[in-house]
Amino acid sequence: DVQLQESGPGLVKPSQSLSLTCTVTGYSITSDYAWNWIRQFPGNKLEWMGYISYSGSTSYNPSLKSRISITRDTSKNQFFLQLNSVTTEDTATYYCARAGTYYGPDYWGQGTTLTVSS
Amino acid sequence: DIKMTQSPSSMYASLGERVTITCKASQDINSYLSWFQQKPGKSPKTLIYRANRLVDGVPSRFSGSGSGQDYSLTISSLEYEDMGIYYCLQYDEFPPWTFGGGTKLEIK
């Protein structure tokens, strides 16, 4: 069974960078699909942040401009989110999710909560 | 960006009632639309993809329909476990994929 699990620091100070990890089991991230980061703000609004595809190409939400980077470690079957220059508005629950171009998102991680605060 | 307008934002319904939630896209999204259910403290669960394709294991009381810009999720007979927040997502055009604002469904 495909499972995704997010991990991260929980708390980051403003202006710092956040780094999150998504560990995938039950499926190789190099086989197929796009591997996504999606966040949910307090108040429940969902925002798609970006993905890294099975081939290693990336696509990002333009609203995040140059602050975002998604990379991967294929040997560990993990992919990562880095978001630079965080502010309190980046406080959210961050989810990783698998998605297909036909199916859309199908498997989701349980989410990791990130608070940006001094 | 494609804007997804979801309605209603919240609703109360009775057990056994037929419930319909709608999403309107700001342009044709060619049926590249998913519906998700989220319960408190849990991650979203995919119910439907490609507007009307039911994910394996999702009860048959859930159905999706629509085309072009207009889509709906219907629960044919509401059960207690269906309480939660429902979201639509368009994945036709990116970046970015865009979500509806959510519908909070509560039992009357």
Interface residues (C-beta under 8 A of the other chain):
Chain A: N44 K45 L46 E47 W48 G50 S59 Y60 N61 P62 S63 Y95 A99 T101 Y102 Y103 G104 P105 D106 W108 G109 Q110 G111
Chain B: Y32 L33 S34 F36 Q38 K42 S43 P44 K45 T46 Y49 R50 V55 I85 Y87 L89 Y91 F94 P95 P96 W97 T98 F99 G101 G102
